[in-house]
């Protein structure tokens, strides 16, 4: 459970910073952020199962 919460707390700021960076530079690519979020979710699920 600790690894799961650490993974979530680590991936959320990274994904949010990437979103803000794209928004700030006016080059937001929603598909890129969806792929990044999906990979983060898969990694968190993998850590929870392992």
Phi and psi restraints in degrees (range 20) as a CNS / XPLOR table:
assign (resid 1 and name C) (resid 2 and name N)
       (resid 2 and name CA) (resid 2 and name C) 1.0 -66.6 20.0 2
assign (resid 2 and name N) (resid 2 and name CA)
       (resid 2 and name C) (resid 3 and name N) 1.0 -41.7 20.0 2
assign (resid 2 and name C) (resid 3 and name N)
       (resid 3 and name CA) (resid 3 and name C) 1.0 -65.1 20.0 2
assign (resid 3 and name N) (resid 3 and name CA)
       (resid 3 and name C) (resid 4 and name N) 1.0 -37.2 20.0 2
assign (resid 3 and name C) (resid 4 and name N)
       (resid 4 and name CA) (resid 4 and name C) 1.0 -64.9 20.0 2
assign (resid 4 and name N) (resid 4 and name CA)
       (resid 4 and name C) (resid 5 and name N) 1.0 -47.0 20.0 2
assign (resid 4 and name C) (resid 5 and name N)
       (resid 5 and name CA) (resid 5 and name C) 1.0 -68.2 20.0 2
assign (resid 5 and name N) (resid 5 and name CA)
       (resid 5 and name C) (resid 6 and name N) 1.0 -34.3 20.0 2
assign (resid 5 and name C) (resid 6 and name N)
       (resid 6 and name CA) (resid 6 and name C) 1.0 -66.4 20.0 2
assign (resid 6 and name N) (resid 6 and name CA)
       (resid 6 and name C) (resid 7 and name N) 1.0 -38.6 20.0 2
assign (resid 6 and name C) (resid 7 and name N)
       (resid 7 and name CA) (resid 7 and name C) 1.0 -65.9 20.0 2
assign (resid 7 and name N) (resid 7 and name CA)
       (resid 7 and name C) (resid 8 and name N) 1.0 -44.2 20.0 2
assign (resid 7 and name C) (resid 8 and name N)
       (resid 8 and name CA) (resid 8 and name C) 1.0 -63.7 20.0 2
assign (resid 8 and name N) (resid 8 and name CA)
       (resid 8 and name C) (resid 9 and name N) 1.0 -44.4 20.0 2
assign (resid 8 and name C) (resid 9 and name N)
       (resid 9 and name CA) (resid 9 and name C) 1.0 -67.4 20.0 2
assign (resid 9 and name N) (resid 9 and name CA)
       (resid 9 and name C) (resid 10 and name N) 1.0 -22.2 20.0 2
assign (resid 9 and name C) (resid 10 and name N)
       (resid 10 and name CA) (resid 10 and name C) 1.0 -85.4 20.0 2
assign (resid 10 and name N) (resid 10 and name CA)
       (resid 10 and name C) (resid 11 and name N) 1.0 -39.7 20.0 2
assign (resid 10 and name C) (resid 11 and name N)
       (resid 11 and name CA) (resid 11 and name C) 1.0 -78.6 20.0 2
assign (resid 11 and name N) (resid 11 and name CA)
       (resid 11 and name C) (resid 12 and name N) 1.0 -33.8 20.0 2
assign (resid 11 and name C) (resid 12 and name N)
       (resid 12 and name CA) (resid 12 and name C) 1.0 -60.1 20.0 2
assign (resid 12 and name N) (resid 12 and name CA)
       (resid 12 and name C) (resid 13 and name N) 1.0 -49.5 20.0 2
assign (resid 12 and name C) (resid 13 and name N)
       (resid 13 and name CA) (resid 13 and name C) 1.0 -63.8 20.0 2
assign (resid 13 and name N) (resid 13 and name CA)
       (resid 13 and name C) (resid 14 and name N) 1.0 -34.1 20.0 2
assign (resid 13 and name C) (resid 14 and name N)
       (resid 14 and name CA) (resid 14 and name C) 1.0 -66.3 20.0 2
assign (resid 14 and name N) (resid 14 and name CA)
       (resid 14 and name C) (resid 15 and name N) 1.0 -47.4 20.0 2
assign (resid 14 and name C) (resid 15 and name N)
       (resid 15 and name CA) (resid 15 and name C) 1.0 -65.4 20.0 2
assign (resid 15 and name N) (resid 15 and name CA)
       (resid 15 and name C) (resid 16 and name N) 1.0 -39.4 20.0 2
assign (resid 15 and name C) (resid 16 and name N)
       (resid 16 and name CA) (resid 16 and name C) 1.0 -66.5 20.0 2
assign (resid 16 and name N) (resid 16 and name CA)
       (resid 16 and name C) (resid 17 and name N) 1.0 -41.3 20.0 2
assign (resid 16 and name C) (resid 17 and name N)
       (resid 17 and name CA) (resid 17 and name C) 1.0 -65.1 20.0 2
assign (resid 17 and name N) (resid 17 and name CA)
       (resid 17 and name C) (resid 18 and name N) 1.0 -38.2 20.0 2
assign (resid 17 and name C) (resid 18 and name N)
       (resid 18 and name CA) (resid 18 and name C) 1.0 -65.0 20.0 2
assign (resid 18 and name N) (resid 18 and name CA)
       (resid 18 and name C) (resid 19 and name N) 1.0 -40.7 20.0 2
assign (resid 18 and name C) (resid 19 and name N)
       (resid 19 and name CA) (resid 19 and name C) 1.0 -63.0 20.0 2
assign (resid 19 and name N) (resid 19 and name CA)
       (resid 19 and name C) (resid 20 and name N) 1.0 -47.1 20.0 2
assign (resid 19 and name C) (resid 20 and name N)
       (resid 20 and name CA) (resid 20 and name C) 1.0 -64.1 20.0 2
assign (resid 20 and name N) (resid 20 and name CA)
       (resid 20 and name C) (resid 21 and name N) 1.0 -37.3 20.0 2
assign (resid 20 and name C) (resid 21 and name N)
       (resid 21 and name CA) (resid 21 and name C) 1.0 -63.4 20.0 2
assign (resid 21 and name N) (resid 21 and name CA)
       (resid 21 and name C) (resid 22 and name N) 1.0 -43.9 20.0 2
assign (resid 21 and name C) (resid 22 and name N)
       (resid 22 and name CA) (resid 22 and name C) 1.0 -65.8 20.0 2
assign (resid 22 and name N) (resid 22 and name CA)
       (resid 22 and name C) (resid 23 and name N) 1.0 -38.8 20.0 2
assign (resid 22 and name C) (resid 23 and name N)
       (resid 23 and name CA) (resid 23 and name C) 1.0 -67.7 20.0 2
assign (resid 23 and name N) (resid 23 and name CA)
       (resid 23 and name C) (resid 24 and name N) 1.0 -38.5 20.0 2
assign (resid 23 and name C) (resid 24 and name N)
       (resid 24 and name CA) (resid 24 and name C) 1.0 -67.2 20.0 2
assign (resid 24 and name N) (resid 24 and name CA)
       (resid 24 and name C) (resid 25 and name N) 1.0 -36.4 20.0 2
assign (resid 24 and name C) (resid 25 and name N)
       (resid 25 and name CA) (resid 25 and name C) 1.0 -91.3 20.0 2
assign (resid 25 and name N) (resid 25 and name CA)
       (resid 25 and name C) (resid 26 and name N) 1.0 8.1 20.0 2
assign (resid 25 and name C) (resid 26 and name N)
       (resid 26 and name CA) (resid 26 and name C) 1.0 55.4 20.0 2
assign (resid 26 and name N) (resid 26 and name CA)
       (resid 26 and name C) (resid 27 and name N) 1.0 33.9 20.0 2
assign (resid 26 and name C) (resid 27 and name N)
       (resid 27 and name CA) (resid 27 and name C) 1.0 -131.5 20.0 2
assign (resid 27 and name N) (resid 27 and name CA)
       (resid 27 and name C) (resid 28 and name N) 1.0 54.3 20.0 2
assign (resid 27 and name C) (resid 28 and name N)
       (resid 28 and name CA) (resid 28 and name C) 1.0 -74.8 20.0 2
assign (resid 28 and name N) (resid 28 and name CA)
       (resid 28 and name C) (resid 29 and name N) 1.0 129.8 20.0 2
assign (resid 28 and name C) (resid 29 and name N)
       (resid 29 and name CA) (resid 29 and name C) 1.0 -122.0 20.0 2
assign (resid 29 and name N) (resid 29 and name CA)
       (resid 29 and name C) (resid 30 and name N) 1.0 97.0 20.0 2
assign (resid 29 and name C) (resid 30 and name N)
       (resid 30 and name CA) (resid 30 and name C) 1.0 -55.7 20.0 2
assign (resid 30 and name N) (resid 30 and name CA)
       (resid 30 and name C) (resid 31 and name N) 1.0 -37.8 20.0 2
assign (resid 30 and name C) (resid 31 and name N)
       (resid 31 and name CA) (resid 31 and name C) 1.0 -64.4 20.0 2
assign (resid 31 and name N) (resid 31 and name CA)
       (resid 31 and name C) (resid 32 and name N) 1.0 -36.2 20.0 2
assign (resid 31 and name C) (resid 32 and name N)
       (resid 32 and name CA) (resid 32 and name C) 1.0 -62.7 20.0 2
assign (resid 32 and name N) (resid 32 and name CA)
       (resid 32 and name C) (resid 33 and name N) 1.0 -42.9 20.0 2
assign (resid 32 and name C) (resid 33 and name N)
       (resid 33 and name CA) (resid 33 and name C) 1.0 -70.6 20.0 2
assign (resid 33 and name N) (resid 33 and name CA)
       (resid 33 and name C) (resid 34 and name N) 1.0 -33.7 20.0 2
assign (resid 33 and name C) (resid 34 and name N)
       (resid 34 and name CA) (resid 34 and name C) 1.0 -65.8 20.0 2
assign (resid 34 and name N) (resid 34 and name CA)
       (resid 34 and name C) (resid 35 and name N) 1.0 -41.4 20.0 2
assign (resid 34 and name C) (resid 35 and name N)
       (resid 35 and name CA) (resid 35 and name C) 1.0 -65.6 20.0 2
assign (resid 35 and name N) (resid 35 and name CA)
       (resid 35 and name C) (resid 36 and name N) 1.0 -43.4 20.0 2
assign (resid 35 and name C) (resid 36 and name N)
       (resid 36 and name CA) (resid 36 and name C) 1.0 -60.8 20.0 2
assign (resid 36 and name N) (resid 36 and name CA)
       (resid 36 and name C) (resid 37 and name N) 1.0 -43.7 20.0 2
assign (resid 36 and name C) (resid 37 and name N)
       (resid 37 and name CA) (resid 37 and name C) 1.0 -65.8 20.0 2
assign (resid 37 and name N) (resid 37 and name CA)
       (resid 37 and name C) (resid 38 and name N) 1.0 -40.1 20.0 2
assign (resid 37 and name C) (resid 38 and name N)
       (resid 38 and name CA) (resid 38 and name C) 1.0 -64.7 20.0 2
assign (resid 38 and name N) (resid 38 and name CA)
       (resid 38 and name C) (resid 39 and name N) 1.0 -41.3 20.0 2
assign (resid 38 and name C) (resid 39 and name N)
       (resid 39 and name CA) (resid 39 and name C) 1.0 -63.8 20.0 2
assign (resid 39 and name N) (resid 39 and name CA)
       (resid 39 and name C) (resid 40 and name N) 1.0 -41.4 20.0 2
assign (resid 39 and name C) (resid 40 and name N)
       (resid 40 and name CA) (resid 40 and name C) 1.0 -62.2 20.0 2
assign (resid 40 and name N) (resid 40 and name CA)
       (resid 40 and name C) (resid 41 and name N) 1.0 -43.1 20.0 2
assign (resid 40 and name C) (resid 41 and name N)
       (resid 41 and name CA) (resid 41 and name C) 1.0 -63.9 20.0 2
assign (resid 41 and name N) (resid 41 and name CA)
       (resid 41 and name C) (resid 42 and name N) 1.0 -43.2 20.0 2
assign (resid 41 and name C) (resid 42 and name N)
       (resid 42 and name CA) (resid 42 and name C) 1.0 -62.7 20.0 2
assign (resid 42 and name N) (resid 42 and name CA)
       (resid 42 and name C) (resid 43 and name N) 1.0 -39.3 20.0 2
assign (resid 42 and name C) (resid 43 and name N)
       (resid 43 and name CA) (resid 43 and name C) 1.0 -65.5 20.0 2
assign (resid 43 and name N) (resid 43 and name CA)
       (resid 43 and name C) (resid 44 and name N) 1.0 -40.9 20.0 2
assign (resid 43 and name C) (resid 44 and name N)
       (resid 44 and name CA) (resid 44 and name C) 1.0 -64.4 20.0 2
assign (resid 44 and name N) (resid 44 and name CA)
       (resid 44 and name C) (resid 45 and name N) 1.0 -43.9 20.0 2
assign (resid 44 and name C) (resid 45 and name N)
       (resid 45 and name CA) (resid 45 and name C) 1.0 -62.9 20.0 2
assign (resid 45 and name N) (resid 45 and name CA)
       (resid 45 and name C) (resid 46 and name N) 1.0 -41.5 20.0 2
assign (resid 45 and name C) (resid 46 and name N)
       (resid 46 and name CA) (resid 46 and name C) 1.0 -61.3 20.0 2
assign (resid 46 and name N) (resid 46 and name CA)
       (resid 46 and name C) (resid 47 and name N) 1.0 -40.0 20.0 2
assign (resid 46 and name C) (resid 47 and name N)
       (resid 47 and name CA) (resid 47 and name C) 1.0 -69.2 20.0 2
assign (resid 47 and name N) (resid 47 and name CA)
       (resid 47 and name C) (resid 48 and name N) 1.0 -34.0 20.0 2
assign (resid 47 and name C) (resid 48 and name N)
       (resid 48 and name CA) (resid 48 and name C) 1.0 -70.2 20.0 2
assign (resid 48 and name N) (resid 48 and name CA)
       (resid 48 and name C) (resid 49 and name N) 1.0 -36.7 20.0 2
assign (resid 48 and name C) (resid 49 and name N)
       (resid 49 and name CA) (resid 49 and name C) 1.0 -76.8 20.0 2
assign (resid 49 and name N) (resid 49 and name CA)
       (resid 49 and name C) (resid 50 and name N) 1.0 -38.3 20.0 2
